[in-house]
Amino acid sequence: MGVDLIHLYGTMGWFAKGIVFVLGIMSIWSLTVMVTKFIQFRRAQSETRRFAPQFSRSIQEENLDQAIALAEKHKKSHVSRVLGEALAEVKPLLRDRATITAADINSAERAVERQMLIVLSELKRGTGILATVGSTAPFVGLLGTTMGIVNAFTGMAAGGASGGLAGISAGIAEALITTAFGLLVAIPAVWAYNYFTTKIENLTVEMTYSAKELIDYLIKSVGSEFGRSIFTKEFQAQKAVTGSGHVSG
């Protein structure tokens, strides 16, 4: 025998209907967050797959102007945003063909850390809603069940012995449906929260690894004798001709 949910909802009391309405709002809210976060992560990963090979090739060729342009172009990539902040710190010096010292690299590293905090905050936005819905929806449904059972037994007591089990079966069914609805709302929210938490951890690893790679490259590109950068082709050519590590200001 099937359950006629529409008829059952029509026989519910005002309190049970209020519980169902609240659970419906929670379900729509959590589903909206799920879809939004899924699209956000898919776009970030897709953009990163296009950005990473081109950026790596530009770094290997010591073409930092192109690397900066790529970072500015792929704004939806989480890796691009983090690496772009590091290059933004040295961008004015590159434009002016000035030298880049170890202090500039330290500044770039701090910029990476600041940007990672911002990106992580954006990635985590909305996951708290999923956690809240997943943890509270069963209790909201249970509240409706508790009040429904109370009403059912109150009605049986008022009807006396004539009520019997048949008299309270409809009330118990009405009460239990709110718990079932609460579980239906909570289970997808918990699954989605765990999924997105794992994805955020993976994206954090990608950002951290890429940022460390870039910072290591910048550190290795600083001359140990004079503490000066050898990023540009012009400086390398000048050093080869003059045989001196000094750089004219």
N, C-alpha and C positions, 0 to 999 in steps of 0.2 A: 504494500500500500504506500503510495507516494504521499508527499507532504505538500499541501497547497499553501505556499508561502504567502501568496496574496491574501487568501482568506484568513490565514493565521495572523497576518499583520493587521487586517481589519478588525479582528477580535481583541487585539492587544489593548491594554490600558494606556493612559497618557504617559505614564512613567516609562513603560517598556518602549513605546514609540519614540520617546525622547532619547533613550539609550541607543536605539537603532539609528536615529538621526545623527547622534554624536559619532558613532562608529562609522557611518557613511562619510562624514566629513573627514575623519581621520584616514579612511581608506583613500579618498580622492587626494588628500594632501600628500600622503606617502607615495602614491602612484605618480603624482606630478614630480616629486623629487627624484624618484627612480628614473623616469624618462629623461629629465633634465640632466642628471648626473651621467647617465649612460651616454647621451649625446656629447656632453662635455669631454668625457674621457676618450670617446672614439675619435673626436676631432683632434684632441691633443696628441694622441698616439699616431694618427694618420699624418698630421703635420710634422711630427718629429721624424717619422720615417722618411719624409721628403727632405727635411732640413739636415739631418745628421750626416749623411754621406757628402753632401755639398760643403758643409761647414768643415768637416774633417779634411777634405781635399784642399780647401782654401788655407787651412792652418798648415798643412804639410808643405804647401807651396809658398808659405810665408806671405800670403796675400791677405793681410788683415783688413784692408779696405773692403774687399769682397766678403770676408767673414762678417764684418759689421753690417754690411748691407743685407746679408742673408738673415742675420739675427733680427734686424728691423722689419724684414718682410714677413717672417713666419711668427706672428705675434700669438697665435693660438697654441703654439708648441710650448710645453712647460720647460723643456730643455733650452729652447731658444731664448725664452725670457730670462732664464738664469744666466746663461752665457753672455747674452746681450748686455746685462748689467756690468759684467766684468770688463767687457770691451768698451763699454761706454765711459769707464773711468780713464782709459788710456786713449780714447778716440781723439780728444783735442790735441794731445801730444803727437799722435800719428799724423794728424792733418797739418800740424806745424813743422813736421819733420824734426821734432825735438827728441831728446833722449828720455828713456823711461827707466827710472831707478827702482830699486827694491821697495822703497816706500810707496811708489805708485802701485806696485804689485800687491802690497799689503792692503792698500785702499781698495783695489779690485776684489780682493778676497772678502773683505768686509761687505762690499756691495753685493757679492754673490750670496752671502749669508742673509743679508736683509731681504733680498729678492726671494730667496727660498722660503722665508717665513711668510711673505705675502702670497706666494703661489700655493703653499701648503694650506694657508687659511682659506683660499678660494676653493681648493680641491675638497676640503673638509666641510665646506658650507653646505648645509642640508642633511648631512649624515646624522646630526643630533636629532633631527626630526624623525628619522627612521628608527633610531634607538628608542626615542620616547614612545612612538607608536607601538613598536614591537614589545616594549616592556609593560605598557599600560593598557593596551586594548583588551587583553584577556581579563584584566581586573574590572574594566568598564563593563564588559559583558557579564562578568560574574555578579556585579552589582545589580544588573537587571534581573539576573536569575534569582538572586536572593530575595529581592522585593517581589518577584513574581510568585515564588513559592510561599512567601508570607501571605500574599493576597489569596492564593489558592487555599491554604489551610484556614485562613480567616473566613472565606466563603463556605468551606465545609463545616466549620463550627457554627456558622449562622444558619446553615441548612439543616443541622442536626443529623440524625442517622440516615435520613432520606437521601442525603447527598451522596454518600458512598464514594468509591473510587472513581466511578464514572463522572461524578460531579466535579472532581478536581483534576481529571486527566488533561482537559483542555488547558487549564491554568498552568499545569506543570510543563506541558509542551510549549506553551507561550513563554514560560520562564527560561527553559533550557535553550531555546533558539537564540537568545541574546548571547549566551556563552559561546555557542557555535559560531555566531557571526563575529564575535570578538577574536576567536582563534583564526578565522579566515582573514581577518585584517592583520593580525599580528605576525603570522607565519611568513608571508611574503616580505614584510618589512624587516624581519630579523635576517632572512636570507640576503636581502639586498644590502643591509648594513654590513654584514660580514663580507660580502663580495666587494663592496666599494672600499671597505677598510683595507682589504688585501691589495686592491688596485692602487690605493694611495701609497701603501708601503712600497709597491713595485716602482711607481713613478718617482717616489722619493729616492730610491736607490739609483734610478737613471739620472736624476738631477745631480745627486751628490757625486756619482762617479764621473759624469761629464764635467762638472765644475772642477773637481780635483785634477782631472786630466788637463784642463786648460790652465789652471794655476801652476801645475807642475811644468807645463810647457813654457809659461812666462818666466818661471824661476830659472829654468835651464837656459833661457835665452838671455840672461843677465851675465855679462862678463865678470868673472870672479876677480880679475885684477883691478878693474876700474869701476865695477858696479854700474855699468852702462848697458843699455839694450843694444842688441844687434838685430832688431826686427827688420829693418828696411834694407833693400838691396843697395841703396845708395851708400849706406854706412859700410856695408861689407866691401863694396868696391873701393871706397875711400881708404879703408884700413889696408886692403891688399896693395894699393898704390903707394901709400905713404909709409907703410910698415909701422905705424904708430897707433896706439889704442886711444889717443886723445881725440875728443870730438869737439869741433868748434861750436860755440853756442849760437 
